[in-house]
Amino acid sequence: MYEGPVQDLIDELGRLPGVGPKSAQRIAFHLLGVDPADLSRLQDALQRVKDGVLFCDVCGNVSAEQTCRICKDPRRDVTKVCVVEEPKDVAAIERTREFKGRYHVLGGALDPLSGVGPDQLRIRELLTRIGTASAEGEISELIIATDPNTEGEATATYLVRMLRDFPGLAVTRLASGLPMGGDLEFADELTLGRAFSGRRAV
């Protein structure tokens, strides 16, 4: 519709999740009108995210260092690990203040139609982590907190099958309270907190 760089910018913004064509157009024209200093700050922030953000060696969460602050925190319960799909889900659960253990970020959910299988997720790292006893203690409970949608349920079912044979490992799933077809990041703290405190064995 527009010519040259403006349309290119609208097209690129429209590829972002949750940004439709009209929103992409509004953002593009907003960026055209901002001060060059503001635009430079945005460019610098985007570059720093790409260059400076690491993924934790232990759990896979976003981090500024090799090991994230949650995995380094000695007050966290190392015997309980909550498995989530994305780093944004860690933030959602942390807001509830219900969980005092550690996390494992899979990096997505099983979605064969999009080409996402077990090898594309951090499932192998999870199995290694469970099978390796650290000096701090063994993992005794694994809480599956994948999204309550088709892909999340398929991932949870797959994990349950994989973890069934680990001796002494309790595998639980977040309880009801979360709407089917929703995403963890959009759940309010009360709903997510109740779902966490009422988790059940699977």
C-alpha positions as a printed NumPy array, in Angstrom:
array([[  0.   ,   0.   ,   0.   ],
       [  2.798,   2.426,   0.929],
       [  6.062,   2.785,  -0.933],
       [  9.553,   1.649,  -0.052],
       [ 10.898,   1.639,   3.514],
       [  7.579,   2.575,   5.138],
       [  5.839,  -0.513,   3.759],
       [  8.882,  -2.638,   4.642],
       [  8.651,  -1.398,   8.244],
       [  4.897,  -2.081,   8.389],
       [  5.462,  -5.599,   7.022],
       [  8.187,  -6.353,   9.598],
       [  6.133,  -4.979,  12.498],
       [  3.158,  -7.041,  11.327],
       [  5.207, -10.209,  11.772],
       [  5.444,  -9.585,  15.534],
       [  3.062, -11.641,  17.705],
       [ -0.133,  -9.804,  18.573],
       [  0.491,  -7.   ,  16.073],
       [ -2.073,  -6.857,  13.291],
       [ -1.893,  -4.801,  10.076],
       [ -3.544,  -1.698,  11.576],
       [ -1.379,  -1.776,  14.702],
       [  1.735,  -2.23 ,  12.558],
       [  0.733,   0.797,  10.501],
       [  0.127,   2.932,  13.624],
       [  3.495,   1.945,  15.121],
       [  5.305,   2.627,  11.846],
       [  3.863,   6.134,  11.521],
       [  4.555,   6.797,  15.204],
       [  8.203,   5.871,  14.648],
       [  8.35 ,   8.22 ,  11.661],
       [  7.402,  11.122,  13.925],
       [  9.623,  10.493,  16.979],
       [ 12.841,  12.341,  17.767],
       [ 16.006,  10.749,  16.376],
       [ 17.296,  10.328,  19.966],
       [ 14.23 ,   8.251,  20.898],
       [ 14.678,   6.118,  17.8  ],
       [ 18.365,   5.588,  18.659],
       [ 17.425,   4.426,  22.166],
       [ 14.975,   1.912,  20.673],
       [ 17.623,   0.658,  18.222],
       [ 20.173,   0.33 ,  21.039],
       [ 17.698,  -1.554,  23.24 ],
       [ 16.897,  -3.994,  20.414],
       [ 20.59 ,  -4.538,  19.712],
       [ 21.37 ,  -5.113,  23.418],
       [ 18.596,  -7.705,  23.63 ],
       [ 20.055,  -9.569,  20.666],
       [ 23.682,  -9.286,  21.792],
       [ 23.5  ,  -9.282,  25.585],
       [ 20.765, -11.697,  26.606],
       [ 21.849, -15.253,  27.358],
       [ 19.895, -18.361,  28.231],
       [ 20.659, -19.948,  31.612],
       [ 22.836, -23.059,  31.328],
       [ 20.762, -24.792,  34.027],
       [ 17.114, -23.937,  33.336],
       [ 17.029, -22.184,  29.949],
       [ 15.492, -18.954,  31.263],
       [ 16.65 , -15.606,  29.872],
       [ 19.574, -14.261,  31.84 ],
       [ 22.279, -11.612,  31.835],
       [ 24.845, -14.26 ,  32.867],
       [ 25.537, -17.958,  32.27 ],
       [ 23.365, -18.888,  35.281],
       [ 20.152, -16.971,  36.029],
       [ 19.369, -15.363,  39.379],
       [ 16.754, -18.018,  40.257],
       [ 19.171, -20.926,  39.76 ],
       [ 21.841, -19.068,  41.758],
       [ 19.502, -18.284,  44.664],
       [ 20.38 , -20.643,  47.572],
       [ 16.968, -20.053,  49.169],
       [ 15.127, -21.783,  46.316],
       [ 14.009, -25.398,  46.851],
       [ 16.152, -27.48 ,  44.49 ],
       [ 13.98 , -30.583,  44.997],
       [ 11.038, -29.015,  43.126],
       [ 11.284, -28.069,  39.442],
       [  8.503, -26.393,  37.477],
       [  8.532, -27.098,  33.739],
       [  7.246, -24.244,  31.565],
       [  7.179, -23.555,  27.85 ],
       [  8.682, -20.051,  27.663],
       [ 10.585, -17.559,  29.867],
       [  7.438, -15.374,  30.02 ],
       [  5.751, -18.236,  31.922],
       [  8.467, -18.09 ,  34.609],
       [  7.611, -14.416,  35.158],
       [  3.878, -15.238,  35.369],
       [  4.442, -17.917,  38.028],
       [  6.896, -15.762,  39.982],
       [  4.204, -13.063,  40.294],
       [  2.027, -15.505,  42.285],
       [  4.725, -15.954,  44.983],
       [  3.355, -19.516,  45.401],
       [  6.363, -21.401,  44.069],
       [  9.743, -21.439,  45.83 ],
       [ 11.507, -24.04 ,  43.691],
       [ 13.389, -23.798,  40.421],
       [ 12.359, -23.909,  36.771],
       [ 13.036, -25.652,  33.509],
       [ 12.14 , -23.788,  30.305],
       [ 11.406, -26.081,  27.357],
       [ 11.589, -23.365,  24.716],
       [  8.139, -24.095,  23.307],
       [  5.609, -26.921,  23.078],
       [  5.198, -29.959,  20.864],
       [  3.558, -28.932,  17.594],
       [  4.15 , -31.478,  14.804],
       [  2.218, -29.4  ,  12.241],
       [  4.754, -26.584,  12.711],
       [  7.701, -28.973,  12.776],
       [  8.307, -28.754,  16.55 ],
       [  9.134, -32.183,  17.932],
       [ 10.887, -33.367,  21.105],
       [ 14.319, -32.695,  19.595],
       [ 13.507, -29.001,  19.152],
       [ 12.672, -28.609,  22.857],
       [ 14.908, -28.821,  25.938],
       [ 13.506, -32.231,  26.961],
       [ 16.863, -34.036,  26.793],
       [ 18.35 , -31.42 ,  29.149],
       [ 15.425, -31.971,  31.533],
       [ 15.968, -35.74 ,  31.621],
       [ 19.698, -35.216,  32.23 ],
       [ 18.925, -32.76 ,  35.006],
       [ 16.561, -35.189,  36.743],
       [ 18.965, -38.106,  36.384],
       [ 21.932, -36.181,  37.779],
       [ 21.945, -35.681,  41.536],
       [ 23.544, -32.349,  42.464],
       [ 25.363, -31.55 ,  45.694],
       [ 22.293, -29.531,  46.738],
       [ 19.916, -32.52 ,  46.461],
       [ 17.854, -34.611,  44.06 ],
       [ 14.708, -33.487,  42.283],
       [ 11.726, -35.099,  44.038],
       [  8.819, -33.299,  42.338],
       [  8.404, -32.135,  38.776],
       [  5.504, -29.739,  38.201],
       [  4.316, -29.584,  34.594],
       [  3.057, -26.063,  33.907],
       [  2.613, -26.065,  30.156],
       [ -0.177, -23.944,  28.65 ],
       [ -3.677, -25.465,  28.893],
       [ -4.131, -25.712,  25.127],
       [ -3.726, -28.528,  22.584],
       [  0.063, -28.169,  22.239],
       [  0.592, -27.742,  25.987],
       [ -1.517, -30.808,  26.804],
       [  0.349, -32.88 ,  24.204],
       [  3.664, -31.761,  25.705],
       [  2.481, -32.601,  29.228],
       [  1.317, -36.069,  28.141],
       [  4.64 , -36.71 ,  26.411],
       [  6.601, -35.636,  29.507],
       [  4.498, -37.834,  31.796],
       [  5.284, -40.859,  29.607],
       [  8.999, -40.004,  29.621],
       [  9.176, -39.428,  33.388],
       [  7.037, -42.336,  34.542],
       [ 10.019, -44.62 ,  35.185],
       [ 12.141, -42.271,  37.309],
       [ 12.136, -43.758,  40.841],
       [ 11.072, -41.418,  43.641],
       [  9.968, -38.645,  41.274],
       [  6.483, -37.215,  41.777],
       [  5.079, -35.715,  38.578],
       [  2.28 , -33.185,  39.073],
       [  0.279, -30.907,  36.772],
       [ -1.217, -27.494,  37.516],
       [ -4.782, -27.859,  38.774],
       [ -7.975, -26.419,  37.33 ],
       [ -8.458, -22.712,  37.436],
       [ -6.716, -21.983,  34.166],
       [ -8.982, -21.694,  31.13 ],
       [ -8.544, -24.215,  28.35 ],
       [ -7.012, -22.688,  25.244],
       [ -5.408, -19.843,  27.208],
       [ -1.819, -18.793,  27.846],
       [ -0.146, -18.61 ,  31.265],
       [  1.1  , -15.07 ,  30.702],
       [ -2.49 , -13.751,  30.481],
       [ -3.75 , -15.47 ,  33.654],
       [ -4.262, -13.229,  36.669],
       [ -2.17 , -13.861,  39.799],
       [ -5.093, -15.215,  41.864],
       [ -6.182, -17.766,  39.261],
       [ -2.619, -18.883,  38.615],
       [ -1.866, -19.018,  42.342],
       [ -4.897, -21.232,  43.025],
       [ -4.002, -23.496,  40.133],
       [ -0.49 , -23.801,  41.531],
       [ -1.51 , -24.576,  45.137],
       [ -4.084, -27.139,  43.903],
       [ -1.812, -29.063,  41.53 ],
       [ -2.488, -32.788,  41.201],
       [ -0.574, -35.951,  40.395],
       [ -0.781, -37.265,  36.822]])
